[in-house]
Amino acid sequence: MLKRIHQEENCHTVLLYHSLSDEVQTHSLIQALAAEGKTVLLPTIVGDELELHEYIGEESFSLSQSFGIQESTGPLFTRYSQIDLAIIPGIAFTAQGERLGRGKGFYDRLLPKLQCPLIGLAYPFQIIDFIPCEPHDIRMTEIVY
């Protein structure tokens, strides 16, 4: 699946996340997509929301005070309809696309704004049989592990 991102001509703008130590590593993917000329967006926590900022290089990160996450300081991106693909982290996923996040609801508030495929990125041990879901939970289009 991730190789398809590199090859997909219609995939110009990709939402990713800058991985933490317990998440599938995305740092090299971010750099590779940016080197190919794709617009890479990374989330930044602002209050209770995720803002999306363009990745403009490794020098454009600052450390989030609240969660210790490297966040992009690139230009703010609000044209959600122009995002071609979103790669979403999670603590666990089901094969049917249900996602368990970290419990703060950041992605629960962001995902309804997106109209693109949602790809959950996981290690095999993160795929479980059941996740309790609520009406506001949005399923992933595909889980890659």
Rosetta blueprint (number, residue, H / E / L):
1 M L
2 L H
3 K H
4 R H
5 I H
6 H H
7 Q H
8 E L
9 E L
10 N L
11 C L
12 H L
13 T E
14 V E
15 L E
16 L L
17 Y L
18 H L
19 S L
20 L L
21 S L
22 D L
23 E L
24 V L
25 Q L
26 T L
27 H H
28 S H
29 L H
30 I H
31 Q H
32 A H
33 L H
34 A H
35 A H
36 E L
37 G L
38 K L
39 T E
40 V E
41 L E
42 L E
43 P E
44 T E
45 I E
46 V E
47 G L
48 D L
49 E E
50 L E
51 E E
52 L E
53 H E
54 E E
55 Y L
56 I L
57 G L
58 E H
59 E H
60 S H
61 F E
62 S E
63 L E
64 S L
65 Q L
66 S L
67 F L
68 G L
69 I L
70 Q E
71 E E
72 S E
73 T L
74 G L
75 P L
76 L E
77 F E
78 T L
79 R L
80 Y H
81 S H
82 Q H
83 I L
84 D L
85 L E
86 A E
87 I E
88 I E
89 P L
90 G L
91 I L
92 A E
93 F E
94 T L
95 A L
96 Q L
97 G L
98 E L
99 R E
100 L E
101 G L
102 R L
103 G L
104 K L
105 G L
106 F H
107 Y H
108 D H
109 R H
110 L H
111 L H
112 P H
113 K H
114 L L
115 Q L
116 C L
117 P L
118 L E
119 I E
120 G E
121 L E
122 A L
123 Y L
124 P H
125 F H
126 Q H
127 I E
128 I L
129 D L
130 F L
131 I L
132 P L
133 C L
134 E L
135 P L
136 H L
137 D L
138 I L
139 R L
140 M L
141 T L
142 E E
143 I E
144 V E
145 Y L
